[in-house]
Amino acid sequence: MANGTAVTVSGARTGTVGGSIPFGGTILSMERLNAFSIDREARIASVGAGVILADLQKAADAEGLFYPPDPTEWSCQIGGNIATNASGSRSFKYGATRNYVQEIRVVLATGEFLTLRRGEAIATDGFVNVVTENGREIAVRVPTYERPDVRKNVSGYFNADELDAIDLFIGSEGTLGVIVEAKLALLKKPEGFFSGIVFFPRENDLLSFVNEARTASRKQAETNGNARMDAALIEYFDRNSLSLISERFPETPSGMAGAIFFEQETTPATEDALLEAWNALLEKHNAAQETSWFTTNEQDLAKMREFRHALPVTVNERVVRNKQKKIGTDMAVPDAKFESFLRFYENILDASGIEYVIFGHIGDGHLHANLLPKTEEEATRSRHIYGRCVAQAIMLGGCVSAEHGIGKLKRHYLAAMKGERYLNEMAEVKRALDPKGILGRGNVFAESYLAA
Ligand SMILES: Cc1cc2nc3c(=O)[nH]c(=O)nc-3n(C[C@H](O)[C@H](O)[C@H](O)COP(=O)(O)OP(=O)(O)OC[C@H]3O[C@@H](n4cnc5c(N)ncnc54)[C@H](O)[C@@H]3O)c2cc1C
């Protein structure tokens, strides 16, 4: 790197926006940095960047601990998760990867090492200063954009008035430094859980159920304990998702408007009351309880997670079979605009006649609409529809990427969301840390922004 060769960091390449695809230069594989250890007492995992998420999850579980980030696809690497600030279904209760990263060791584009511990380098007067391991101080100007009022957002570099330097690197998509090691906070494994995949004959009932479950769960988080319901995840499948998924899970009931997958943690003391509370809410909102699935055992829960994972996998297979590319949205809008954005999706997609599914993290007000074009003509129209969805999300005060990142595929949309001024502010951050612009070339913004 120190000789100025462009370097693109490759994790497990599960990212969906082309971030680890090189635009020239060298690819740096992290897969051999796969050693890790767990300090059970301190509840800290010390990991190499190439550790596979599934391996860490398994080892934490064996110690009676729990690493909450769950980006559905567990074959990704921890370094990739940090570089994309991965989130997923359980982010509803636990937040994204950022919340668990206590320390990172980074190699800068200059070849210098930098260790950042949470709380040690905080911005003042619009600048955050970092000091490399060989003693060089680098002052980075904090971007001044306002962050949209959404629960998840990975559209461009993170900023805050009192920005912690570690947070600048989390979610920077391989453009500011190569993350080689990290220390991650772990939690105590929940004692028990109650989970369900619940089907609804009517969409309005499903949405009012989600509203009430979400509000009750957030109250729990705010009051730290007294309210009863406290979902760890609330996930959505629209009617088309159910029909697609029934190819793999024929037991899926037909004729339903949609389904919700939820998970509630329990203890022996709370289990009965929680089961009752969820059942009462489901009944109130007319869920088809007799055809729905519920469990309190790990084996069935694994099957429910498989059901959830099967959807994006089936979508990917379908588009490959169609010899087309998937067009998938990843925007989020403020809570108050969520229903109107869902209607926008449904109206524009129904009118298109193109096969589609809508699914995802409804607890966080963040859904994926995936278009599955069958012909070139449908693919072209799908891209236009995608553009209209981006415009609508921006107009509603949302963001263009809630969890997948910008990579190379979505940078035009980031430009539409942020505008020239703020892209230039991000480029200034990049130039301070990577003066020759060699890391993650083409990710987040076009190289033209990097000319000094
Ligand atoms: C079926 C499916 C479902 C998914 N669902 C979700 C979801 O619910 N939520 C979610 O957040 N994501 C989801 N993803 C996306 C993906 O799993 C994440 O983006 C993942 O965090 C990327 O990790 P990776 O190791 O595969 O990184 P890669 O894809 O290899 O790289 C991603 C980016 O990070 C950079 N990078 C990788 N490692 C490092 C490092 N050590 N240092 C610096 N930069 C690095 C790369 O240059 C690239 O820009 C899903 C993907 C699939 C295939």
PDBQT file of the ligand as one rigid body, heavy atoms in Angstrom, charges set to zero:
ROOT
HETATM    1  C1  LIG A 501     -28.643 -13.397   1.585  1.00  0.00    +0.000 C 
HETATM    2  C2  LIG A 501     -28.032 -12.118   2.148  1.00  0.00    +0.000 A 
HETATM    3  C3  LIG A 501     -28.709 -11.425   3.126  1.00  0.00    +0.000 A 
HETATM    4  C4  LIG A 501     -28.120 -10.255   3.690  1.00  0.00    +0.000 A 
HETATM    5  N1  LIG A 501     -28.791  -9.601   4.671  1.00  0.00    +0.000 NA
HETATM    6  C5  LIG A 501     -28.202  -8.518   5.272  1.00  0.00    +0.000 A 
HETATM    7  C6  LIG A 501     -28.850  -7.864   6.368  1.00  0.00    +0.000 A 
HETATM    8  O1  LIG A 501     -29.949  -8.224   6.793  1.00  0.00    +0.000 OA
HETATM    9  N2  LIG A 501     -28.200  -6.802   6.934  1.00  0.00    +0.000 N 
HETATM   10  C7  LIG A 501     -26.975  -6.370   6.497  1.00  0.00    +0.000 A 
HETATM   11  O2  LIG A 501     -26.422  -5.403   7.068  1.00  0.00    +0.000 OA
HETATM   12  N3  LIG A 501     -26.353  -6.957   5.453  1.00  0.00    +0.000 NA
HETATM   13  C8  LIG A 501     -26.934  -8.024   4.835  1.00  0.00    +0.000 A 
HETATM   14  N4  LIG A 501     -26.305  -8.635   3.793  1.00  0.00    +0.000 N 
HETATM   15  C9  LIG A 501     -25.039  -8.033   3.285  1.00  0.00    +0.000 C 
HETATM   16  C10 LIG A 501     -23.716  -8.587   3.834  1.00  0.00    +0.000 C 
HETATM   17  O3  LIG A 501     -23.841  -9.826   4.441  1.00  0.00    +0.000 OA
HETATM   18  C11 LIG A 501     -22.967  -7.577   4.691  1.00  0.00    +0.000 C 
HETATM   19  O4  LIG A 501     -22.711  -6.409   3.962  1.00  0.00    +0.000 OA
HETATM   20  C12 LIG A 501     -21.628  -8.088   5.304  1.00  0.00    +0.000 C 
HETATM   21  O5  LIG A 501     -21.482  -7.302   6.475  1.00  0.00    +0.000 OA
HETATM   22  C13 LIG A 501     -20.356  -7.945   4.457  1.00  0.00    +0.000 C 
HETATM   23  O6  LIG A 501     -19.304  -8.760   5.009  1.00  0.00    +0.000 OA
HETATM   24  P1  LIG A 501     -18.254  -9.501   4.073  1.00  0.00    +0.000 P 
HETATM   25  O7  LIG A 501     -17.218 -10.127   4.924  1.00  0.00    +0.000 OA
HETATM   26  O8  LIG A 501     -18.944 -10.413   3.127  1.00  0.00    +0.000 OA
HETATM   27  O9  LIG A 501     -17.608  -8.265   3.315  1.00  0.00    +0.000 OA
HETATM   28  P2  LIG A 501     -17.426  -7.999   1.747  1.00  0.00    +0.000 P 
HETATM   29  O10 LIG A 501     -18.713  -8.150   1.022  1.00  0.00    +0.000 OA
HETATM   30  O11 LIG A 501     -16.287  -8.785   1.242  1.00  0.00    +0.000 OA
HETATM   31  O12 LIG A 501     -17.018  -6.454   1.800  1.00  0.00    +0.000 OA
HETATM   32  C14 LIG A 501     -17.966  -5.457   2.109  1.00  0.00    +0.000 C 
HETATM   33  C15 LIG A 501     -17.256  -4.101   2.152  1.00  0.00    +0.000 C 
HETATM   34  O13 LIG A 501     -16.424  -4.023   3.308  1.00  0.00    +0.000 OA
HETATM   35  C16 LIG A 501     -15.057  -3.818   2.946  1.00  0.00    +0.000 C 
HETATM   36  N5  LIG A 501     -14.263  -4.626   3.865  1.00  0.00    +0.000 N 
HETATM   37  C17 LIG A 501     -14.367  -5.963   4.083  1.00  0.00    +0.000 A 
HETATM   38  N6  LIG A 501     -13.504  -6.338   5.043  1.00  0.00    +0.000 NA
HETATM   39  C18 LIG A 501     -12.840  -5.226   5.434  1.00  0.00    +0.000 A 
HETATM   40  C19 LIG A 501     -11.813  -4.968   6.387  1.00  0.00    +0.000 A 
HETATM   41  N7  LIG A 501     -11.300  -5.930   7.134  1.00  0.00    +0.000 N 
HETATM   42  N8  LIG A 501     -11.348  -3.706   6.501  1.00  0.00    +0.000 NA
HETATM   43  C20 LIG A 501     -11.855  -2.695   5.750  1.00  0.00    +0.000 A 
HETATM   44  N9  LIG A 501     -12.826  -2.891   4.829  1.00  0.00    +0.000 NA
HETATM   45  C21 LIG A 501     -13.307  -4.140   4.677  1.00  0.00    +0.000 A 
HETATM   46  C22 LIG A 501     -14.961  -4.227   1.495  1.00  0.00    +0.000 C 
HETATM   47  O14 LIG A 501     -13.916  -3.534   0.824  1.00  0.00    +0.000 OA
HETATM   48  C23 LIG A 501     -16.334  -3.835   0.979  1.00  0.00    +0.000 C 
HETATM   49  O15 LIG A 501     -16.375  -2.482   0.677  1.00  0.00    +0.000 OA
HETATM   50  C24 LIG A 501     -26.860  -9.785   3.219  1.00  0.00    +0.000 A 
HETATM   51  C25 LIG A 501     -26.195 -10.498   2.202  1.00  0.00    +0.000 A 
HETATM   52  C26 LIG A 501     -26.760 -11.662   1.672  1.00  0.00    +0.000 A 
HETATM   53  C27 LIG A 501     -25.994 -12.395   0.614  1.00  0.00    +0.000 C 
ENDROOT
TORSDOF 0
